[in-house]
Amino acid sequence: MADIPAFTPVHLLTGFLGSGKTTLLKRLLADPALADTAVMINEFGEVGLDHHLVERIDDTMVLLQSGCVCCTVRGELAEALRDLHSKRERGLVPPFTRVVIESTGLADPFPVLSTLKSDPVLRHHFRAGSVVTTVDAVNGLAQLETYVESNRQAAIADRIVVTKADLCAGSAGLARLLSRLAELNPDAVRHIATADGPGAEALFGDDAAHRAAKLQSASGFYCDAPAGLVTADGTPHQAAISSFVIAADTPVDWTGFGVWLTMLLNRHGERVLRVKGMLDIEGEDRPVAVHGVQHLVHPPVHMDAWPAGERSSRIVFIVDGLDPNLLKRSFNAFALAGKAADSPQPEAAEPVRNAQSP
Ligand SMILES: Nc1nc2c(ncn2[C@@H]2O[C@H](COP(=O)(O)OP(=O)(O)OP(=O)(O)O)[C@@H](O)[C@H]2O)c(=O)[nH]1
């Protein structure tokens, strides 16, 4: 086992919604080179699913919930790191030699890194490591142009991993994305994700000098959520982006669900920034994970088992200006064949403009 460094590097794995952070993290954590790693996962939304998808639950896996690590849960991040450090000192957790934080898809990397420097305890024990940013080859170009969060994540990266190139290999769109990324952040090393690369060393190898230089040059907007991201009521992130969950205790009809999701993404794909869920399908023992990113639906995956005591369907949505009540009602009509789950009370619901078409 490696010696504990005087300053434990904290690597940040970021990237826009659905760009493949959890997929990459899960693959990297299987590499023995990352055995001494504490992992923190932060999700935007009321219900966290990623820690189940990574399939590693132990004392060095921390879930930072109920807010975004760059703004509302910065305090929680600092506290969790202090707690991990203290437990390591007392031998209560394995002696990790690095930390990887998987941020939300909307996180701004600057405030996360500044937490390490500004906290009086953390700055004596931790240092900023690499910022690794995943960029989705299918949706990335449009996201870079539309969402400031995506732009900042790519601009601060030490390493950029272009994911889903297998879905659009050789296309003009992929070439345009690569040249846009080179323009936005010429210093970053760019990788194309494959089933077995890039590896842990390529992404989290030591780069303290590079990082220090980069932070220096970015110091003008290093400390807090940049002005462009803060809305009039002080809420970070663009005002129309919101998250909600559709939950159901009744098993879901797979065909109805498929029709519903396809129609939804066909019609409103631009505004469905992310949909991900763990479904209890009629006639299936194991949970099925489903993922969609804008117009793209990924193949469903059977998970090994239900997390303890959690057999029910949960679908997390992150949307840009869509009415949750409309989606909940149409989900109920299609996927549950009208058997009400947590559909809204009639008085709380918006008028349903078109119940048959999500
Ligand atoms: N074909 C293909 N699919 C990928 C690739 N990387 C990720 N995916 C799929 O993209 C979907 C979203 O991946 P995640 O790893 O959950 O993305 P994420 O960035 O963690 O998502 P959020 O945490 O919700 O922002 C999943 O269905 C993955 O299987 C890739 O390189 N190729």
The ligand as an ORCA input file, in Angstrom:
! r2SCAN-3c Opt
* xyz 0 1
  N     -22.361      4.428    -26.156
  C     -21.807      5.005    -25.078
  N     -22.574      5.265    -24.001
  C     -21.998      5.859    -22.940
  C     -20.624      6.230    -22.914
  N     -20.364      6.818    -21.713
  C     -21.530      6.805    -21.039
  N     -22.515      6.237    -21.759
  C     -23.929      6.049    -21.385
  O     -24.470      7.338    -21.109
  C     -25.466      7.247    -20.103
  C     -25.155      8.281    -19.020
  O     -23.918      7.928    -18.435
  P     -23.539      8.331    -16.936
  O     -22.189      7.759    -16.694
  O     -24.623      7.971    -16.001
  O     -23.469      9.905    -17.076
  P     -23.207     10.984    -15.907
  O     -22.380     12.053    -16.490
  O     -22.675     10.298    -14.698
  O     -24.677     11.482    -15.631
  P     -25.162     12.540    -14.497
  O     -24.470     12.172    -13.223
  O     -26.631     12.335    -14.437
  O     -24.811     13.887    -14.982
  C     -25.433      5.811    -19.599
  O     -26.492      5.087    -20.225
  C     -24.095      5.279    -20.089
  O     -24.103      3.881    -20.336
  C     -19.825      5.952    -24.075
  O     -18.624      6.268    -24.179
  N     -20.477      5.347    -25.125
*
